Amino acid sequence: MPDPAGALPASSLLQLIWLASPALPIGGFSYSEGIEAGVEWAGLSTEAAASNWLVDQLHLSLARADLAIVAQAIGAWRAHDAAQLQSLNAWVLQTRESAEFLLQTQQMGRSFVEWLKLHHDDVAPSFDGLPVTYPVAFAFAASRTQATVRDSCLAFAFGWAENMTGAAVKCVPLGQSAGQRMLGRLAEEIPGAVDRAIALAPDQRQAFSPMLAILSARHETQYSRLFRS
């Protein structure tokens, strides 16, 4: 049966799924983004608490920062707008609120670029010697598919959701069924978060999540931990 008119070609759809997969060797599985510290200091001891935490993080942190960057960077990559890309990349570096968050975006961006070299001759360059951040690197790869900006952001957000749910299952700890319920709830919330992220003007982006930043900083000296952030 032929694809409906306007449907994403199978090759591009599979590429998008691949880019967002937690199995991609870029280290996303090794970060909890504050969840591990939240278990010790913020009461993330139940499925409900962890689920509420991740929904809030999706809307208050990811959608207002990295998702908006991905949306804008895809257009910039497709337009070959080097100045815009440099500005977006610098914004990500300047707005990481802890050493661990900065490490994460740099390490995942670097690993993503190295992985891309296996598939592209021309990959995302550095910007005036600055490292390529993960959202900008992901946007580069997504811009090479036929996916829309919205579809690309949906994939990025779901990949994040899978990694964070996996971290919660290990840290709280929770069972796999609880993890799937949490992932299902995030899947329901992601489309709205993506739409708001795409609609953000550049001067509306923000990275202001004080409790998340504090927990990330405290995680740096947490006595026993499984994750890098």
C-alpha positions in Angstrom: 0.0 0.0 0.0 1.5 3.4 -0.9 2.3 5.9 1.7 -0.3 8.7 2.3 0.5 12.0 0.5 3.0 14.0 2.4 4.0 11.1 4.7 7.7 11.0 5.8 9.6 8.5 3.5 10.5 5.3 5.3 14.2 6.0 5.0 13.9 9.4 6.7 11.6 8.0 9.4 14.0 5.2 10.2 16.9 7.7 10.3 15.0 9.9 12.8 14.2 6.9 15.0 17.9 6.0 14.9 19.0 9.5 15.8 16.8 9.5 18.9 17.6 5.9 20.0 19.1 5.5 23.5 21.2 2.8 22.0 23.1 5.5 20.0 26.7 5.4 21.3 26.8 9.0 22.6 26.4 8.4 26.3 22.9 9.7 26.9 22.2 6.7 29.2 24.9 7.8 31.6 23.2 11.0 32.7 20.2 11.4 35.1 20.0 15.2 34.8 19.4 15.6 38.5 17.2 12.7 39.1 19.8 10.8 41.1 20.3 13.7 43.4 16.6 14.3 43.5 16.1 10.8 45.0 18.3 11.7 47.9 17.4 15.4 48.5 14.0 16.1 46.7 11.8 13.2 47.7 11.8 11.4 44.3 11.0 8.1 46.1 7.8 7.0 44.2 6.6 6.5 40.7 4.2 9.5 41.0 6.9 11.8 42.3 9.4 10.8 39.6 6.7 11.1 36.9 5.6 14.5 38.0 9.3 15.6 38.2 10.0 14.6 34.6 6.8 16.2 33.2 7.8 19.4 34.9 11.3 19.1 33.6 10.0 18.6 30.1 7.9 21.7 30.1 9.9 24.0 32.3 13.4 23.1 31.2 13.7 21.1 28.0 10.9 22.8 26.0 12.2 26.3 26.8 15.8 25.6 26.1 17.2 22.6 24.2 14.0 21.8 22.2 13.7 25.4 21.1 17.4 25.3 20.1 16.9 22.1 18.0 13.9 23.7 16.2 15.9 26.8 15.3 19.1 25.0 14.5 17.5 22.7 12.0 16.4 25.7 9.9 19.8 27.3 10.3 21.6 24.1 9.1 19.3 23.9 6.1 19.8 27.5 5.3 23.6 27.3 5.8 23.4 30.2 8.3 26.7 29.9 10.1 26.2 33.0 12.2 22.9 31.8 13.5 24.4 28.4 14.3 27.3 29.9 16.1 24.9 32.0 18.2 22.7 29.0 19.1 25.6 26.9 20.0 27.1 29.6 22.2 23.8 30.1 23.9 23.7 26.5 25.0 27.2 26.6 26.4 26.5 29.9 28.2 23.3 28.6 29.9 24.3 25.3 31.4 23.7 25.9 35.1 26.2 23.4 36.5 29.5 21.8 35.6 27.8 18.5 35.0 25.2 19.9 32.7 28.0 21.6 30.7 29.9 18.3 30.6 26.9 16.5 29.3 26.1 18.8 26.4 29.8 18.9 25.4 30.5 15.2 25.7 27.2 14.1 24.0 27.8 16.7 21.2 31.4 15.5 20.7 30.3 11.8 20.6 27.5 12.6 18.3 29.8 14.3 15.8 32.2 11.3 16.0 29.3 8.9 15.3 28.2 11.1 12.4 31.6 10.8 10.8 30.8 7.2 10.1 27.9 8.3 7.9 28.8 11.7 6.5 31.9 13.2 4.9 31.0 16.7 6.1 30.0 16.9 9.7 29.1 19.7 12.1 32.2 21.8 12.6 33.3 23.5 15.8 32.5 27.1 16.2 35.5 29.4 16.7 37.1 26.6 18.7 34.0 26.0 20.9 32.7 22.5 21.2 29.5 21.6 19.3 26.7 21.1 21.8 24.4 18.1 21.7 21.2 20.0 20.5 23.1 21.6 17.7 24.7 18.3 16.6 21.3 16.6 16.7 19.8 19.3 14.6 22.6 18.9 12.0 21.8 15.2 11.6 18.0 15.8 11.6 18.4 18.5 8.9 19.9 15.8 6.6 16.6 13.9 6.7 13.3 14.9 5.0 11.7 15.2 8.5 9.9 18.3 9.4 11.1 20.4 12.3 8.2 19.2 14.4 8.9 15.5 13.7 12.6 16.0 14.5 11.8 17.7 17.8 9.3 15.0 18.7 12.1 12.4 18.2 14.6 14.5 20.2 12.1 14.8 23.1 11.2 11.1 23.1 14.8 10.1 23.1 15.3 12.3 26.2 12.2 10.8 27.8 13.5 7.3 27.3 16.9 8.1 28.9 15.3 9.9 31.8 12.7 7.2 32.4 15.5 4.6 32.4 17.5 6.7 34.9 14.4 6.9 37.2 13.8 3.2 37.0 17.4 2.6 38.2 17.7 5.4 40.8 14.4 5.4 42.6 14.3 2.4 42.0 11.2 1.4 40.0 10.0 -1.6 38.1 9.8 -1.8 34.3 6.0 -1.5 34.3 6.3 1.7 36.3 8.8 3.0 33.8 6.5 2.3 30.9 3.7 4.1 32.6 5.9 7.1 33.1 7.1 7.0 29.5 3.5 6.8 28.4 2.6 9.9 30.3 5.6 11.8 28.9 4.6 10.7 25.4 1.2 12.4 25.9 2.9 15.6 27.1 5.6 15.8 24.5 3.6 17.1 21.5 2.3 20.1 23.4 5.8 20.8 24.7 7.3 20.6 21.2 4.7 23.0 19.8 5.5 25.5 22.4 9.2 25.1 21.8 8.8 25.7 18.1 6.7 28.8 18.7 9.3 30.4 21.0 11.0 33.5 19.7 14.8 33.6 20.3 14.4 36.2 23.0 11.9 33.9 24.8 14.3 31.0 25.3 15.4 30.5 28.8 17.4 28.2 31.0 16.3 29.0 34.5 15.5 25.9 36.6 17.0 26.7 40.0 16.1 23.5 41.9 17.4 21.4 39.0 20.6 23.4 38.9 21.1 23.0 42.7 20.5 19.3 42.6 22.9 18.9 39.7 25.6 20.8 41.6 25.0 18.7 44.7 25.3 15.6 42.6 28.9 16.4 41.9 29.8 15.5 45.4 27.0 12.9 46.1 28.6 10.0 48.1 27.2 7.1 46.0 26.0 7.5 42.5 25.3 5.6 39.3 25.2 8.5 36.8 27.5 11.3 35.6 24.9 14.0 36.3 
